[in-house]
């Protein structure tokens, strides 16, 4: 965690950063103690906070391919470490035929009552119905990707009314093929603009995709997804929706 936070500051002058990961995927099937893995992350954040002028936090990811019991453990750990740098929970991972977002309503309600931020991956490799289900049952403040919500005007209206921020990752969406081409992505963002849906521009794994936030923003303007003026608005929306900023104010 230290290297990611310090690298983001040194390479791109990023001073507010949320790192999301699934700690259970790093314990080698139970070989490593889960609390030890989490504390290693916390120590990395502590060191980064001491050495750099940054605000950083952790988001624990539940997984769509995990059992309910395993995901419940991850959520409980997030709550337990909420005063040690964990600022939110998420659901990510590959699709599973048995998975239903609605089944996690109780877990997410408890996490939110405990002060954690709620963001959920939906509308990326799924259609707008996934975003609708998340919105109805999990009460998110943000949605990871959410790009296919643009296909449903009524859903866009509800997202705007509730002030939910979409964490859009243009480079990733094009690279994975969940968006066919830049023209389609441009049309999706135009729909969000039309319906006044808030969104931010993000990297989605810069090491794997070999990108940076600075490059994503440059490409967004070059592809005419947003104007330079709109970049500032997206940045402001991102700060307003930041779980780290909120945690620091409490």
N, C-alpha and C positions, 0 to 999 in steps of 0.2 A: 504494500500500500504506500509505503514511503516513496518508493521509486516512481510510482504513478503520479502521486501528488506533486512531488518535487519536479518531475519531468514536465508536467503540464504547466507549472509556473515558469520554469526556465525556458521552455520552448515556445509557449504561446501566451504567457502572462495571464493564465487562468487563476483567479483568486477565489472562486467559489466552485466547489467540485463535489459531486456525489458519486461514490463508487458502489456499483451493485454487483453482488456475486452470491453464489449459493455455497455457504460454508460446508454443507454436508457433502458436496461433490469434491471436497478437498481432504476428506478424512480417510481416503483409501478403503472404503467399505467398512469403516469402523476401526481401522488400525490406529488412527490418531484420535485423541479425545477432542470432541467438538469445541469445548470451551477453550482448549489450548489454541486451536486454529483461530477462533474468534479473538482471543487475547493478542495473538500475533498481529492481527489486523489492527487492533486498537492501539498497540504499541507503535505500529508504523504511522498511524495518524497522529499520535502524540508527538512523535519525533518531527513529523512534517510541520505541525503547528508551532513547535519550538523554533524551527529553523527558517520558516518562510511565512510571509504575511498572507496566509490563506485561511479559508473556512472550508473544511471538508468533513464529510460524513459518510456513513455506510448504509446501504439499502440491502436487506437480505431478500434473496429471490427464492420463492417457493417454485416448484417445478410441476408442469402439467403431466409429466410422466411418473411422478412420485405418488406413493399412496397418500391418502388423507392423513394417516398417522405420522408419516415422516414430515409432511408439510406442516402439521400442527407443531411438531417439535421445533422446526425452524422459526415459526412465528413466535413461539414462546421464548426462544432465545433472543429474538429481536426485542421483545418486550423487556426481558431481563437486562439487556445491555443498552437500553434506551438512554441511560445517563452516562454511557461510555462511548458515545459516538455513533450509535445506530439511530438513524433518523426516519427510516421507513421500511415498508415491505412491498414486494412485487410478486407477480406470478409470471414466469417465463418458461422457456424450454420448448421442446418439440411437441407436436400435436399428439393427443391420445384419444382413442375412440371412447374411452370411459370417463374422460374428464368433463366436468361441468363447472363453470365459474360459480353458478348459484350455490353449489355445495359448500363454498367457502365463505358465505355471508357471515356466519357466526364468528369465524376466526378474524375476519377483517374488521368486523364491528368492535371486537375486543381490542385489536391492535390500535384502532383509531381512538377508542376511549382512553387508551394508555398514552396517547400523545404522539403516536407514530403517523407519518405521512403515508398515503395510499396511492400507489401507482400500479397499473396492471398492463401487461403486454396483451394487446388485442388489435384486430383490424390490420394485422401485418400479412401473415399467410392465411388469414381467415377473412370472411366478408364482413360487412357492416353489422350483421346480426351478433357477432361476438362483442362488438363495442356496445351494442344495445343491451346485451345480457350483463355486461360488466357495470354499465351505468345503472341498471335497474337493481342489481343485487349487492354490489360491492362498494358503492358510494365513493368512487375514486376522486382524487383531486387532480390527478394527471393520468394519461394513458400513453403507454409506450407504443410508439408508431401511430396506430389508429388511422392510418392513411386511407383505408377503404371505407371509413365512415363518410367520406366525401360522396359516395354513391347514393346516400340516403339523405335528402334535404331535411326531412323531419327530424332525423337523428342529429344532424348538424345544428338545427335550431335548439334542440335540447342541450347539446354540449355547450352552446353559447350561453343559454339561459343559466346554466349551472356553473359557468366559469371554469369548466374543465380544460386543462392545457394538454395539447397533443405534443408528445415528444417525437417530432418527425426527424427521420434519419435519411436524407436524400441519397447519399452515396451508397449506404447499405441497401436501401430498397431497390436501387437500380442494379447493384451488384448481385443480389440474390434473385432478382427477377420477379419479386412480388409486385413491382411496378414495371410495366413492359418497356417503357422508354421515357425520355425526358418530357415529351409532349403530354403523356398521360399524367405524369407527376405534376406538370405545370397546371393541368386542368383540375387536378385534385386540390392543389393549393389555392387556385382561383375560387373553387367552391367554398373552401374554408374562409377565404377573404370575404366572399359575398355574404356568407351567413354569420360573419363576425365571430368565428371560432378562433380562440387563442391557440398559438402553437409556437414551439421553439425549434431551433435547428441544432442537431446533435450528431455525434460521430458513430455511436454504436460499435464500440470495440476498435479504437484507432490502431492498436498494435496489429490485429488480425487483418484489418482492411488497409493498413499502411496509409493512414490519413491523419489529419489533425483538425481541430475545430476551425482553425484559421483557413485551412484548405476547403473545408466544407462550406464555410461562409462565402469564400471566393467563388467556388463553383456554383453556389446557389444564385449569385448575382449574374455570373457568366451565362448560366442556362436560363436566365430570366424567370426564375422561380419567384424571386422577390427583388425589390429594388434596394439600393443602398440605404435609403431612408427606412425601409421596412425592417432591415436588419437591426436597427436600434430598437424598434418596437418589439421585435422578437426577443431581444436580449432583456428588455425591461420586463416582459411577461415571464421569462424564465426566472429572473430574480424574484419576482413576486410569488412565483409558485415553488420557490426553493424550500425544501424541508430543512436544509442546513440553516438558512437565514432565520426561519421561524424558530428552530430549536435554540439558536443563539439569543433570541429575543426573550425567551422564557426563563 
